[in-house]
Amino acid sequence: MRSSVLVSLVVLLVVAPASAVPAGATQQDQAQCSFPYSATDSTGANVTVAEDPGRVVALQASTAQILWEIGAKDRVVGMPVRSYTAYLDGSREREDVLTEDGSAVDVERVVSLEPDLVIAPGSISDEQIQQIRDAGIPVYKFASDTSIESIYDQIERVGRLTGECEGAAETVSTMRERVQTIEGAVEGEERPRVLYTFYGYTAGNGTFIDSIITAAGGQNVAAEAGIQGYAQISEEQVVKQDPEWIVTPNDAPLPNGTAYQSTTAYRQNQTLTVNASLMNQAGPRVVEPMTKLATAFHPEAVAQATNGTGAPANDTDDANGTDGANASGNETDGNDSDGTDGSGPGFGVAAAVVALVGAALLTLRRR
């Protein structure tokens, strides 16, 4: 029973949304942000939002983060209300849409909130999606995020669905500028071999975490090893790839064992902890752990490009300060210099079933 709950929980924790439309398609929507509005989602359904939605339910943490960032947080009536969303100011005032153990969506509760729009990740079964639709509620289901570009698309689409096109455009513009600044800073620099790992699992090809590592000027050894999606990495692969940096989310311990101890990363004391929620939730704030990685890998290049702030040199905003987001709202004693939010990366964080088994275990142990 415990293992089945873990598997269910991880499915929900790991699958995050991306736009079901080609890159740039939503840019055409920026000129007109009116209703009714119709768009085809990842299920092939033509979803129509008849009126400006005043009541929105987000079924995953990453979408909640987006809604906060684009200025739509006051529309949100339901979302995962867990430690991994506590950094979103006011999230505790929303209705939790997950079952008690956090392993599934509570469809009855979602319907009872009488939302004008439900935004769902790819991890939700089509059967559950249909149950909500049968109640007369429009549901837009996203596919899985595979890159930073797909996050841009997701932000724009969420903005269009909720009538917050301007906020979405501004969010994407700021995010793009920061990503491009970091990419420009590390261009031409020697890329260190990097392993992102949690409880024996890693993020390989086809994951947005791979694109974060690449943008930060690193070489993802999991991708180099041919690992697809989120999967286990063997000790033999660790030894062969010999990462120069080992990165872990703050809700997972550093890996131990002879294989890891023999790596260049351990011998040179080059390990790094990042905020689990910000790294693993496919939203605008992935730029924060990305900047932390780049600063560790290429400190001089990043400092020169950003005046030491992590933001573009001409950007006067706080590099870690975003609308409605309080990164200091943590609920555990795990401390990270990025500001941690708690026990796990959240519902809907990546692109495969096994990505955060360890985080699920940790969460259940804490109950």
N, C-alpha and C positions, 0 to 999 in steps of 0.2 A: 504494500500500500504506500509506504513511504517513498519507494523508488518511483512509483507511478505518479505520485504527486510532484516529485522533483522533475520528472520528464515534462509533465504538463506545465509546471511553472517555468521551466527553462524555455519551452516553446514560446511562451508569452513574453518572457524577458528578452528574448534574443531577436525576434523578428520585428524590424522597424520599417516604416513606410517610406516609399519614394514615389515620385510622380509616375503615373501610368501613361504619361504622354511624353513625346520626344522633348529633348532639351530645347528650351527657347519657345516652345509652343504657347506657354502661358504668358509670354511677353506680349502677345497680341491682345491679351485680355486687359492689359493695364490701361488702355485708352478708355475702356468702358467698364465700370464696376457696378452694374445695375442688376436688378432682378426682374423677372425670373432668370435664372442662369442654369444651363444644362452642360454636363460634361460626362464623358465615358470613363468609368473607373477600371480597375484592374480585373474585375469580374466580367467586363464587357457590357455592364449595365449602363444605360443612359440615365444618370442621376440628375434630377431637377430640384433645385432649391427655389421654391416659389417666391419667397420674400426674404428680405434682409433678416438673417437668423439671429434672434435675440437670445436663444437658448441652445448652446452647443455642448455636445458630449465628446470628449477626446478619450479614446480607448487605450492610449499608450502615452507614456511619459514624454516621448520626443515631440509628439504633436502638441501636448500641453505647453512644453517649452516654447514651441513656435508661436502658439497663440498668445503667450505672455509677451514675447519679443515684438510681435507685430502690432501690439496694442489692443488685442482682442480678449484679454483675460476676463473682463467683466461679462463677456458673453458665456463663459464656461460655467456650466452648472454641475457637470460630472466629469470625473477623471480618476486615474489611479491615485488615491490619497495614501501614500506610503512614505517611508523615510527617504526613498530616492527621488521624491518630488517635493520634499520639504523646503528645498532651496527656492522654490517659486513662491514669492510672497503672496499669502492669502490662500494657498492651496488647501490648507486644513479646513477652510470654510466651504469647500466643495463636497459633493457627495462622492463617496468611493464607489466606483463601478465594478470592482473586482469582488470575487468570492472571498470568504474569510481568510483562506490560506493563500490568496493571491495568485492561484494557479489558473484562473479562468475569468471570463467576463460574466457578470451577473446580468443576464439579459432582462429579467423581470425588473430589476432596479433601473436599468437603462430606460426601459419603456415607461416606467413610473415617473421618470423625470420630465416626460413630455417634451423632449427636445425638438427643435426645428431642424437640427442637423446632427448626425453622428459621423465622426471621422474615425475610420477603423484601419488597423494595420493588416498586413498580409497574414499574420499568424491566426487571425480569427477565421473560423471555418465558414464556408459559404452558407452552411445550414444556420448558424447563428446570425449571420448577416440577414438571411431571408426572414428569420423570426422577427427581427427588428423591423424590417421592411413591411412585413405583414401587418404590423401595427400602424402602418401609414406614415412611418418616419423615414425620410431620405437618409441613406447611408452611403458614404463615399469610401470605398476601400482602396488603399494604396498597395503597391507591390513593395518589394524590399529594396532598401538603399544599398547601392553598390559603390558610390563615389561621393566626393564633395559636390560634384555637379548635380547629382541626383538630389542632394539636400537643397540646393538652390531651387530646383524645380518644385520640390515638395513645399517649400516656403511660399513660393508664388502661387501654387495651386490652393493651398490653405487660405492664403489671403484673398484669392478670388472667390472661394466658396463662402467666406464669411463677410465679404464686403469690405475687407481691410487691404485693398490693393496697394494703397499708398504706403502703409506701414510695412507691408511685405516687400515692396520695391526698395524701400529705404534699408530694411534689414539685409536683403540680399546684396545691395550695393556696399554696405559697410563690411559685410562678411567677405565679399569678393576682394575688396581693397586690402583687407588684412591678410587674406590668403595670398594674394598676388605680391604683397610686400614681403612676406616670408619666403615665398618661392623665388622672388628676385634676389633676396639676400643670400640664399643658399646656392643659387645657380653657380656652377663651376667649382663648388666646394667638394672635397672628397666625401663621399657618403659612407658613414659608418654602418656596419651591419647591426640591425636592431631586431630584437625579439620582444613582442608584446605577449605576455603570458599570464594565465590565471588558472590555477589548479590543474596544470598539465595541458590546458587548451590554449589555442592561439587563433589569430585572425590572418587568413591567407588571401589568395587571389579572390577578387570579386566581392571584397568587403570595403565599406567606407573607411574602416580603420586602416586598411592598407594604404588608401589614398591619403590619409592624415599623416602617416609615417613618411610617405614619399614627399608630400608637400613640405614637411618639416626638414627635409634634407637627409632622410635616412634611407637605408635599403632594407626592406622587410625580408628577413631571412625565411619566414614562413612561406612567403610567396616564391622566393628563390628555390625553396625545397619542393615546390609543386603542390603545396597544400591549398585546397580549394575551400572557400568559405571558412566556417568556424569548425575546427577539428582538433583532435589531440596531436601533440607533437612528441615524438619519441625521444628518449635520451640519446639514441644513436644519431638522430637528426640534429639535436642540440650540439653534440660534439662535432659533427661534420660541419655545421654552419658556423660554429664558434662566434656567436654574437659579441660585438664590442660594447653594446648597451643592452641591458635587460630592463624592460618597462613593465610595471604591474599596476593595476587599478588599486586604489587605496583600500578596497574591501577584500583584498586577497593578499596572502603572505608572499614574500619572496620565495621562489622555488628553492628546494634544497636537494642535496645529493651530489654524488661525485661528478656527474655529467655537467651540472651547472657550475660547481666549484672550479672545474677545469677551464671554464670559458674565459676569454679575455675580459669580458665584462666584470666578472667576479674578481679576477686577479688584479684588475686596475680600479676596482671599487667604482664601477660605472653602472650603477643601478638607479632607477628613477621611479617614483610613485606619482601617478596622476589621479585626478578626481574621477572616480568611477562613473558618476552620473554624467559629467560633462564629456568624458571620452566615449562613453558607450551609448549615449542618446544622440540620435542623428538629428541634431538641431543646430541653430546658429552658434551656440556656445562651444562647439567643437574647436573653434579657433583658439580657445584658451589653452587646452592641453596641447594643441598643435604648436602654439607659440612656446609653451614650456619645453616641449621636445626640441624644437629648433634652437632654443636658447642653450640647452644642454649640449646639443651636438655641435653647434656653430656659434659660440657665445659672441665672438668679436664681430662676425658678419651681421648677426641679428641686432646687436647693440648699435652698430653703425647705421643700419637701415631704419631703426625705430627710435633712435635717441634713448635707448635703454628702457622703453616703455612697453614693448611688445606690440604696439600699434604703429600704423604708418607715421612717419616723421611729421606730417602735416595734420595729424588727427589729434585734437585736443581732448577727446573723450577719454575717460578712464578705460584702459584696455580690458579690465575685468568687470566693468560696470555696465549693465544692460537693463533695459526697461523692466521694472518689476521683478528683477531677479536678485535674490539675496544669497550670495554664495557662502555666507557665514552660517547659514541655518543648518548646522549638522546635528544629528541625533545620536551619534556614536562617539566613542573616544578615539576613533581613527582620525588623525590630523594630517592634513595635506596643505602645502603652501598655496595651492590653488583655492582652498576653501572646500571642504567636503560636505556632502549632504547626508551621508548615512550609509545604509547597509548594502545597497546594490544599485546596479545601473538602471533598473527600471523596466517597466513593461514596454516592449517594443524597441529594443536598442540596437539590434544588429540584423544579421541576415540568415541565421541558421539555427537549428534546434539545439545544438550542444554548446553554444558559445559561452554560457555562464553557469555551468553546472556548479562550479565552486561557489558562486555568489548565491545560488539557490540553497546550497547546503548551509552556508553561513546564515542566511536569513532564517531557515527553519530552526537552526540551533539557537537562535536568539529568541525564538518564540517561547 
